[in-house]
Amino acid sequence: VQLAESGGGLVQTGESLRLSCVVSGITFSTYVMGWFRQAPGKEREFVSAINWSGVYTYYADSVKGRFTISRDNAKSTVYLQMNTLNPEDTAVYYCASGRIYGDYTGAEKYSYWGQGTQVTVSS
């Protein structure tokens, strides 16, 4: 199983980025997909998740209204559109997949993880 994130980079406050995560080795359309992030010196935290069909989405309060998660099951890809970025969003962003029922926010519930992509927001 491979999860490959891309789209990270260095941006200024207020700008946008779109992260992508291409998945192989699993039946993508049957898995919940999530995005997590980890800033230096902090624990990994939940950012967003989307159910297998894309109908249900979930967001951390800190990103609600600024980030949008979506998926394309035909391309085995999940996206995270990040708008109005601020320095507090600086972190390594990871995508993850799992067969999850109920609470999608716990990292321990996800079976597979990508290597991460760095997002840096300058002030």
N, C-alpha and C positions, 0 to 999 in steps of 0.2 A: 504494500500500500504506500502510495506517495502523495503527499500534499505539497504543492509548490506555490508559495506566495510570491507576488511581485507587485510593483507599483509604489513602493515606499520611496522616500527621498527627503530632501531638505526644502522646506517652504517657509514663507513668512506668515505671521499672524493674519488670520482672516482668509487665507487661501484655502484651496481644496486639493484633495488627492483621492484617487480611486484605487483601492487595493483589489487584486484578483487572487484567487486560489484555485488552481487546477488540480483535480483529484483523479487518481488512477488506482486500479487494483481493488475497488469495491463497487458495488451497485449504488452509484452515487444517489440516485433518486429515492433510495430507501433510508437515507441517513439524514439526521439533523446535522446542520452545519453551524459552527459558532466561530466568533472572533474574540480573542482575548488579547490583552496587552500587558507588558511588563516594563515598567520604568526602572531606571537604575536605583538600587537600594530598596525597591518595593516588591511586594508580592504580585504574582500574576493575577490580573483581574478580568472579570467578564466585561465584554463590550456589547456584543450583540449575538443573536442566534436566529435561525430560521428553520421552520419545520420542513419535512421532506417535499411538500408540495409548493412551498413558498407562500402559502396563505397566511400563516401565523409568523409574526416577527416579534422579537423582544430586544429591549435596549436597556443598558445601564442608564440611570438617571443623568449621569454626567455627559452623556452623548445624545440623549433624546432630543429630537428636533434638529440635530445637526448631522447625524450619521444615518445612512440608509443601507440596509442589507438587502441583497437580492440574490437569486440563483438562476442558473440556466441549466436545467437537467440534461438537455441535449448536448451541452458542451462540458458537462461535469465540472462546472465552475461556479464558485460563489464570489460575490463582490461585496465590497464595503465602500460606499461613497461617503467621503468625509468632507464636510463643508465647514466653513467658519472655524478653522483650526486655531488652536491657541497653544502656548508653550506647555500647558498641562497635558496635552495630548501626546507629547513626545514620549516614545516608547518603542520597543520591539513588538510588532503585531504578529500574532499567530492565528492561523486558521486551524480548526479542529473538527473532527467528525465523530459521530457516535449514534448508536441506536438508543435513544433516550425517550422516556415517557415522563411527563410531568415537568419538573423544574429543569430548565435548560442552562441554568447559570453556573452550575458547579463544574469546575474543571475536571474533577475526578470522574465525571460521568462520560467523558469523551475518550474514545479508544485510540484515535489516530491524530497525530499532530504534524504540522509543517515545521520548517526550520526557522521561520520568522522573517520579517522584513522591517527594516528600521524606518521609523518616521520621526523626523526632527522638525520642530516648529520653532523658528526664531522670533524673538520679540522685536 
